[in-house]
Amino acid sequence: APIIFLNNKFRNKIVSTMPRAMIMSLFYSLYFIGLFKALETTTALNTGTLFTLVPLITAILCIFFLKEKMSLYQLIVYFIGIIGTSIVVFKGNINLLLNFSLNHGDIIFLFAIVSMALYSIFTKYFHRKDDELVVLVFATLLGGCFWMFLVLQLFDIPLQWEKIQSDLIYYMLYLIIVATLMTVYLYQQASIIIGPKKVMAYVYLNPIAIAVLLFILENQVISQKVAFGIIVSTVVTILLLI
């Protein structure tokens, strides 16, 4: 907000940017609302598995909204990416895969990941050449605040500020500054420059990043099966970017 309101050029862009940002932020907010609602009745393993569908769903929606084409080769690569990333998510455990089943929460999360795909697409679709990215990010986050506030009021959900104590304050600051503010800025810039299909291709690297970070920070061993999944997902991401 200070960056926007202390700069005359940025201030003048707010009115023209806000209507488009409200639509983008609606789908961004719907993803998180769906995610947290889904986790009430499903598991992190299920949501992690279903999230591997985001690149494929984005590519399909790009056909309708951005008039982009998808070849049979690309379709095959997407499915290989889903398999490779699922190996990492399930830690190469065939029993976990066999016990995988969808429930009510998973259906909610499927709608959530469609919203995430649409957020990326509309970031590209609504972009204008004269847009200021910092204003677009500010307007998107402001719109997100509005939609979240509206949901809190409609469903009478208490904020429970008193529960944010001790180390949770630092975790919240990380989520606000790094995981939200910086990520939205980089995400929207990337969606505009390279397009939503390529941005979403990086989803296949999410479980890999987690596995590598757990290895570095907590010395959790990466099994050969997981390492194989990491290699497959990495190759798929590179192929999709090429």
Secondary structure as GFF3:
##gff-version 3
##sequence-region A 1 242
A	DSSP	alpha_helix	2	5	.	.	.	ID=ss1
A	DSSP	alpha_helix	8	11	.	.	.	ID=ss2
A	DSSP	alpha_helix	14	38	.	.	.	ID=ss3
A	DSSP	alpha_helix	44	50	.	.	.	ID=ss4
A	DSSP	three_ten_helix	51	53	.	.	.	ID=ss5
A	DSSP	alpha_helix	54	65	.	.	.	ID=ss6
A	DSSP	alpha_helix	72	89	.	.	.	ID=ss7
A	DSSP	alpha_helix	94	98	.	.	.	ID=ss8
A	DSSP	alpha_helix	104	125	.	.	.	ID=ss9
A	DSSP	alpha_helix	133	154	.	.	.	ID=ss10
A	DSSP	three_ten_helix	161	163	.	.	.	ID=ss11
A	DSSP	alpha_helix	168	176	.	.	.	ID=ss12
A	DSSP	pi_helix	177	182	.	.	.	ID=ss13
A	DSSP	alpha_helix	183	193	.	.	.	ID=ss14
A	DSSP	alpha_helix	196	201	.	.	.	ID=ss15
A	DSSP	three_ten_helix	202	205	.	.	.	ID=ss16
A	DSSP	alpha_helix	206	218	.	.	.	ID=ss17
A	DSSP	alpha_helix	224	241	.	.	.	ID=ss18
###
